[in-house]
Amino acid sequence: MAKNYFNKRNVDFLLYEVHEAETLTQHARYADHNKETFDMTIDAATQIADNLMFPFVKDVDKNQPELKDGKVTVHPAIKDYLKALGESGLIGADFDYENGGAQMPVTVTSILGYILMSANNGMMFTGLTAGAARLIASFGSQELKDTYIPNMISGKWQGTMCLTEPQAGSSLSDITSTAEPLEDGTYKIRGQKVFISAGDHDATDNVIHLFIGRIKGAPLGTKGISLFVIPKYRIDGTDNDVTSMGIYHKLGQKGVPAMHLGFGDKNDDCIGYLVGEPNKGLNYMFQMMNEARIGVGITGASIASAAYYAALEYAKERPQSRRLNQKHALDAPQIQIIQHPDVKRMLLFQKAVVEGSLSLLLETSKYFDLSEASDDPEEKEKAHLMLELLTPIAKTFPCEYGMKAISDAVQCFGGYGFTEDFPVEQYYRDIRITPIYEGTTGIQSQDLLGRKVPMAGGKATMLLAQEVGKTVMAALQYDELKRYALSLKEEGERLQKVTMHLLGIAGTGDVERFLSDATLYMEMFSLNVVAWQWLKQAVVAKQKLIVSSDNADDVEFYESKIHTMKYFFHYEIPKTQGLATRLMDEEVLTIMTEKEVVM
Amino acid sequence: MAKNYFNKRNVDFLLYEVHEAETLTQHARYADHNKETFDMTIDAATQIADNLMFPFVKDVDKNQPELKDGKVTVHPAIKDYLKALGESGLIGADFDYENGGAQMPVTVTSILGYILMSANNGMMFTGLTAGAARLIASFGSQELKDTYIPNMISGKWQGTMCLTEPQAGSSLSDITSTAEPLEDGTYKIRGQKVFISAGDHDATDNVIHLFIGRIKGAPLGTKGISLFVIPKYRIDGTDNDVTSMGIYHKLGQKGVPAMHLGFGDKNDDCIGYLVGEPNKGLNYMFQMMNEARIGVGITGASIASAAYYAALEYAKERPQSRRLNQKHALDAPQIQIIQHPDVKRMLLFQKAVVEGSLSLLLETSKYFDLSEASDDPEEKEKAHLMLELLTPIAKTFPCEYGMKAISDAVQCFGGYGFTEDFPVEQYYRDIRITPIYEGTTGIQSQDLLGRKVPMAGGKATMLLAQEVGKTVMAALQYDELKRYALSLKEEGERLQKVTMHLLGIAGTGDVERFLSDATLYMEMFSLNVVAWQWLKQAVVAKQKLIVSSDNADDVEFYESKIHTMKYFFHYEIPKTQGLATRLMDEEVLTIMTEKEVVM
């Protein structure tokens, strides 16, 4: 079993040295906080992760929840960790004081999520609860808040998000669940939802569903969707007619039950409580989507992190063969496989993906915090635009590249990686859902190119270019970084050219063609943004090396950061060439024509 | 459950129209064969695949073999299919008549393997048996042949390859199993082997291990390795002291038991029979390696094939959302997801990988046949060089790109792809071992760049360039193909430039640096070779369209071939740009230096 799943030194570097989380405490919302409160919270999460989560990685995977006689039983360890997280105030740490939170910046709670999820992503119950409670906190009546939030963020009640329906999938405009107004202001709910994570289980006393449906007579499409709170048990303890109709057996993340739920299916007696105004449900959902998507990005980065540290540990210990220049020295001892260039390359890739993703997630989280907490309207607007632009990337890159990174982790283990004797085969399975749920990569990519890039007249991309420009300027100060600064600048120009080309197509009104290769555009854009994060890290490492050159551990740490930045520019960035070629290419091959190509 | 796992029309196209398998029957070895005997054999395999294999895909995965009281029990369906394949003469169909085979060309038996493996890759027992029996047929004494081959190719006895040891992994020079000569000419064997596929089970009466070890006093390294036959039960029925010490629980291919075996572990009474001469064992193995590696390539292509047809079927049936240009037509019916460009792109990728891989595998198999059967020494030498050059690619591309293709198949299914309700999650697991066993991708890549490209003064690459040139010339005849012909020519030049650059490094004697990015070189080389295979298919499709323009099914089929060729050139080939950039790049980042970068 691997011993590590994250690196505390790296967390400190990213949180404090690169993204300067302490500066957030200048804002009134976070004024009670300082590095000590952040560290205490991180330590509390680490304790729980080390003691109550990481030891159960395999066990939770092996004993997946089952549905029997209408009841879902999950691994008993889940109850313990929910209790511990709730008691430590970690589930709603970033909630407002008035809702029982600690007003912790999301920049810090993203790190909590990273630590917990890399310890055991099969125990991802609390993120779901927090997301659901946050919807109530943001848009619910005081009564709904008082009734539900305290029991949710204390870990006593589970929260869920009930969006997907069997016939609609990602197409939320096609959902058909109905809500019929009752005289007392509540609604009678009928419908079915699928893939509801943590949709039912026995580790909490109640399950609170945040549910979208149509009030009878509502307009077609997304403008007729309303949001409801639907508890499994009503407050008086009576059953609210939410039925567990099925449980999915899945490739990974087996600890978390994914449910097929029926509402009003048994006795036509399922009551829902409207959140906010009618027909605004999807609007509310969208306002919560950035956090949910950042959360999935963190999941991807976390699973890849656990796999990377397992592979790194193995590669440092496992002897095999000799250096390629010394193949024939048969009596020489075998070397550790990390010394083989091909293995080293795969480890550098994993490190580049994990640490680059985490840096991007913190960058995005910090814009989230500033968009919430800044008093300066200009800074607030900028933060909001950057958050909107970066969110689909922060959701997608850690998951898509995380999958590749974990595949390389498996490869580092050779045949052993394919066996259950080592943990990576599980991580390989677990991460596969992340580019699907909370908006597939295809949907994130359409969001990036179709909405985020053009929004506000392209202002967000301009702001991003300015930020990248600052990092380029800083990097140009150091001889060793100069070529990478220039490379990043050049990559920005290449991306700009592709963007202009695509917006030209959008200008013709052919949306389908404009967006047809959005997924490739996403990859190109992501590589740019992550290269920026790596150069940013390298600049800080350079600065620190000047002052910390007497601490051998620090020197090693910072030099490794610069080395990994170089890896990213020399091995990953060249991929943008081919992507740009395709994206500028006029040949249309994937759009349905009158004369359809049969496959 | 999916209904299809391969496409017969495509098999006919590749086998007869593109690779002209019938021309092989001009050679004496295959003189008894013709299209009818090929078709009959393919039909026989299809019957078995349809009736005895495909129906058990999930069941074999769910009921993986267990080791209890020293015995391994496999799924009962395995015994039935072994019997059926053995009785139909399909296990050793390509063996010489004198060894009980039908002297079927490997070009045809590769198709048999493809059909069987895409039906159910968890039943891959016979390929292992054939490989082991082939070693005996090629290098064993008449007595060994008579004793073992008939029972093996009739499916009564299982064959295995026992190479890997726990302390050595891929480094065969470090194996330590020993063989002590006994007075009767046999050897007393001691040692342990790991990851032995089909290493023990109850679906056959005996298990025949082809085993490498060192005769006492043999030289160090690979030059001291000898090959032995070690039966589980001796011919007189007594136990030969081969112990099942452990069974691996694996990510995929769960139907096939992977064993940890002890030889002479119980009573120091394990007898081995030397194959051929002492110390030539690895040599013998190497001479069989091309077939084994082609076999793994077929496995990769087969699993990807099964996943592709499942995804294609789903994408044609599943309605979701509307066309991007008609997003707001809310009362319009939903469209089938194959009509979404992003889904179509993923399906084209899968098709391009599956059919491109299969074409490459047939090309390689045909060179195998010609290297065996040609009477013309020049043709024979050419075939041998082409076989040597293409084999590492034919092993690697179908597995590496097959993994990506299956990941896209999962994505086409959305959330359902992650569940056990559909077959793709299993294929996603099953294929993950293929870039590891029978020589990892790293090792194949070093073989390609380090041995195959420079061999015979670069003659093989020259021959390949000639063959590609022929396809380019043929394609230039058609207006629609012209730009792709020119593109392939240009890609060949790009590859040539990179190769020269790398050989320049080899010339300095720095082998480690020469080979440090061999895996990237493999990807670039593979993309070239598969683009060639696609252009070759497109040329044939063009030719056929001229004569078959009145058959609507044929027209659709051939046009889809040309369309997929275009996909490959427009979406996959641009990747070579970034690969070339990296491969020409002087910056060394993965080679151990005195001042090691700590990770």
HADDOCK unambig.tbl for C-alpha pairs under 7 A between the chains (distance, minus, plus):
assign (segid A and resid 168 and name CA) (segid B and resid 320 and name CA) 6.17 0.50 0.50
assign (segid A and resid 169 and name CA) (segid B and resid 320 and name CA) 7.00 0.50 0.50
assign (segid A and resid 171 and name CA) (segid B and resid 320 and name CA) 6.48 0.50 0.50
assign (segid A and resid 171 and name CA) (segid B and resid 321 and name CA) 5.29 0.50 0.50
assign (segid A and resid 220 and name CA) (segid B and resid 330 and name CA) 6.56 0.50 0.50
assign (segid A and resid 221 and name CA) (segid B and resid 330 and name CA) 5.88 0.50 0.50
assign (segid A and resid 248 and name CA) (segid B and resid 419 and name CA) 6.22 0.50 0.50
assign (segid A and resid 249 and name CA) (segid B and resid 419 and name CA) 5.64 0.50 0.50
assign (segid A and resid 249 and name CA) (segid B and resid 420 and name CA) 5.54 0.50 0.50
assign (segid A and resid 250 and name CA) (segid B and resid 418 and name CA) 5.70 0.50 0.50
assign (segid A and resid 250 and name CA) (segid B and resid 419 and name CA) 4.23 0.50 0.50
assign (segid A and resid 250 and name CA) (segid B and resid 420 and name CA) 5.59 0.50 0.50
assign (segid A and resid 251 and name CA) (segid B and resid 418 and name CA) 5.53 0.50 0.50
assign (segid A and resid 251 and name CA) (segid B and resid 419 and name CA) 6.03 0.50 0.50
assign (segid A and resid 251 and name CA) (segid B and resid 420 and name CA) 6.92 0.50 0.50
assign (segid A and resid 251 and name CA) (segid B and resid 425 and name CA) 6.06 0.50 0.50
assign (segid A and resid 320 and name CA) (segid B and resid 168 and name CA) 6.15 0.50 0.50
assign (segid A and resid 320 and name CA) (segid B and resid 169 and name CA) 6.99 0.50 0.50
assign (segid A and resid 320 and name CA) (segid B and resid 171 and name CA) 6.45 0.50 0.50
assign (segid A and resid 321 and name CA) (segid B and resid 171 and name CA) 5.27 0.50 0.50
assign (segid A and resid 324 and name CA) (segid B and resid 511 and name CA) 6.18 0.50 0.50
assign (segid A and resid 324 and name CA) (segid B and resid 512 and name CA) 4.93 0.50 0.50
assign (segid A and resid 325 and name CA) (segid B and resid 510 and name CA) 6.87 0.50 0.50
assign (segid A and resid 325 and name CA) (segid B and resid 511 and name CA) 5.58 0.50 0.50
assign (segid A and resid 325 and name CA) (segid B and resid 512 and name CA) 5.52 0.50 0.50
assign (segid A and resid 330 and name CA) (segid B and resid 220 and name CA) 6.53 0.50 0.50
assign (segid A and resid 330 and name CA) (segid B and resid 221 and name CA) 5.87 0.50 0.50
assign (segid A and resid 339 and name CA) (segid B and resid 592 and name CA) 5.91 0.50 0.50
assign (segid A and resid 341 and name CA) (segid B and resid 516 and name CA) 5.31 0.50 0.50
assign (segid A and resid 341 and name CA) (segid B and resid 590 and name CA) 4.83 0.50 0.50
assign (segid A and resid 341 and name CA) (segid B and resid 591 and name CA) 5.20 0.50 0.50
assign (segid A and resid 342 and name CA) (segid B and resid 442 and name CA) 6.55 0.50 0.50
assign (segid A and resid 342 and name CA) (segid B and resid 516 and name CA) 6.22 0.50 0.50
assign (segid A and resid 342 and name CA) (segid B and resid 517 and name CA) 6.90 0.50 0.50
assign (segid A and resid 344 and name CA) (segid B and resid 590 and name CA) 5.52 0.50 0.50
assign (segid A and resid 345 and name CA) (segid B and resid 590 and name CA) 5.60 0.50 0.50
assign (segid A and resid 411 and name CA) (segid B and resid 436 and name CA) 6.89 0.50 0.50
assign (segid A and resid 414 and name CA) (segid B and resid 436 and name CA) 6.00 0.50 0.50
assign (segid A and resid 415 and name CA) (segid B and resid 436 and name CA) 6.33 0.50 0.50
assign (segid A and resid 415 and name CA) (segid B and resid 437 and name CA) 6.97 0.50 0.50
assign (segid A and resid 418 and name CA) (segid B and resid 250 and name CA) 5.69 0.50 0.50
assign (segid A and resid 418 and name CA) (segid B and resid 251 and name CA) 5.52 0.50 0.50
assign (segid A and resid 418 and name CA) (segid B and resid 433 and name CA) 6.36 0.50 0.50
assign (segid A and resid 419 and name CA) (segid B and resid 248 and name CA) 6.21 0.50 0.50
assign (segid A and resid 419 and name CA) (segid B and resid 249 and name CA) 5.64 0.50 0.50
assign (segid A and resid 419 and name CA) (segid B and resid 250 and name CA) 4.23 0.50 0.50
assign (segid A and resid 419 and name CA) (segid B and resid 251 and name CA) 6.03 0.50 0.50
assign (segid A and resid 420 and name CA) (segid B and resid 249 and name CA) 5.54 0.50 0.50
assign (segid A and resid 420 and name CA) (segid B and resid 250 and name CA) 5.58 0.50 0.50
assign (segid A and resid 420 and name CA) (segid B and resid 251 and name CA) 6.92 0.50 0.50
assign (segid A and resid 425 and name CA) (segid B and resid 251 and name CA) 6.05 0.50 0.50
assign (segid A and resid 433 and name CA) (segid B and resid 418 and name CA) 6.35 0.50 0.50
assign (segid A and resid 436 and name CA) (segid B and resid 411 and name CA) 6.90 0.50 0.50
assign (segid A and resid 436 and name CA) (segid B and resid 414 and name CA) 5.99 0.50 0.50
assign (segid A and resid 436 and name CA) (segid B and resid 415 and name CA) 6.33 0.50 0.50
assign (segid A and resid 437 and name CA) (segid B and resid 415 and name CA) 6.94 0.50 0.50
assign (segid A and resid 442 and name CA) (segid B and resid 342 and name CA) 6.55 0.50 0.50
assign (segid A and resid 510 and name CA) (segid B and resid 325 and name CA) 6.87 0.50 0.50
assign (segid A and resid 511 and name CA) (segid B and resid 324 and name CA) 6.19 0.50 0.50
assign (segid A and resid 511 and name CA) (segid B and resid 325 and name CA) 5.57 0.50 0.50
assign (segid A and resid 512 and name CA) (segid B and resid 324 and name CA) 4.93 0.50 0.50
assign (segid A and resid 512 and name CA) (segid B and resid 325 and name CA) 5.51 0.50 0.50
assign (segid A and resid 516 and name CA) (segid B and resid 341 and name CA) 5.32 0.50 0.50
assign (segid A and resid 516 and name CA) (segid B and resid 342 and name CA) 6.23 0.50 0.50
assign (segid A and resid 517 and name CA) (segid B and resid 342 and name CA) 6.91 0.50 0.50
assign (segid A and resid 556 and name CA) (segid B and resid 597 and name CA) 6.98 0.50 0.50
assign (segid A and resid 556 and name CA) (segid B and resid 598 and name CA) 6.18 0.50 0.50
assign (segid A and resid 560 and name CA) (segid B and resid 597 and name CA) 5.81 0.50 0.50
assign (segid A and resid 560 and name CA) (segid B and resid 598 and name CA) 6.18 0.50 0.50
assign (segid A and resid 560 and name CA) (segid B and resid 599 and name CA) 6.19 0.50 0.50
assign (segid A and resid 567 and name CA) (segid B and resid 589 and name CA) 6.67 0.50 0.50
assign (segid A and resid 570 and name CA) (segid B and resid 582 and name CA) 6.28 0.50 0.50
assign (segid A and resid 571 and name CA) (segid B and resid 582 and name CA) 6.11 0.50 0.50
assign (segid A and resid 574 and name CA) (segid B and resid 578 and name CA) 4.30 0.50 0.50
assign (segid A and resid 574 and name CA) (segid B and resid 581 and name CA) 6.52 0.50 0.50
assign (segid A and resid 574 and name CA) (segid B and resid 582 and name CA) 6.83 0.50 0.50
assign (segid A and resid 575 and name CA) (segid B and resid 575 and name CA) 6.66 0.50 0.50
assign (segid A and resid 575 and name CA) (segid B and resid 578 and name CA) 4.78 0.50 0.50
assign (segid A and resid 577 and name CA) (segid B and resid 577 and name CA) 6.26 0.50 0.50
assign (segid A and resid 577 and name CA) (segid B and resid 578 and name CA) 5.76 0.50 0.50
assign (segid A and resid 578 and name CA) (segid B and resid 574 and name CA) 4.30 0.50 0.50
assign (segid A and resid 578 and name CA) (segid B and resid 575 and name CA) 4.77 0.50 0.50
assign (segid A and resid 578 and name CA) (segid B and resid 577 and name CA) 5.75 0.50 0.50
assign (segid A and resid 578 and name CA) (segid B and resid 578 and name CA) 6.23 0.50 0.50
assign (segid A and resid 581 and name CA) (segid B and resid 574 and name CA) 6.51 0.50 0.50
assign (segid A and resid 582 and name CA) (segid B and resid 570 and name CA) 6.29 0.50 0.50
assign (segid A and resid 582 and name CA) (segid B and resid 571 and name CA) 6.12 0.50 0.50
assign (segid A and resid 582 and name CA) (segid B and resid 574 and name CA) 6.84 0.50 0.50
assign (segid A and resid 589 and name CA) (segid B and resid 567 and name CA) 6.68 0.50 0.50
assign (segid A and resid 590 and name CA) (segid B and resid 341 and name CA) 4.82 0.50 0.50
assign (segid A and resid 590 and name CA) (segid B and resid 344 and name CA) 5.53 0.50 0.50
assign (segid A and resid 590 and name CA) (segid B and resid 345 and name CA) 5.61 0.50 0.50
assign (segid A and resid 591 and name CA) (segid B and resid 341 and name CA) 5.21 0.50 0.50
assign (segid A and resid 592 and name CA) (segid B and resid 339 and name CA) 5.92 0.50 0.50
assign (segid A and resid 597 and name CA) (segid B and resid 556 and name CA) 6.98 0.50 0.50
assign (segid A and resid 597 and name CA) (segid B and resid 560 and name CA) 5.82 0.50 0.50
assign (segid A and resid 598 and name CA) (segid B and resid 556 and name CA) 6.17 0.50 0.50
assign (segid A and resid 598 and name CA) (segid B and resid 560 and name CA) 6.18 0.50 0.50
assign (segid A and resid 599 and name CA) (segid B and resid 560 and name CA) 6.22 0.50 0.50
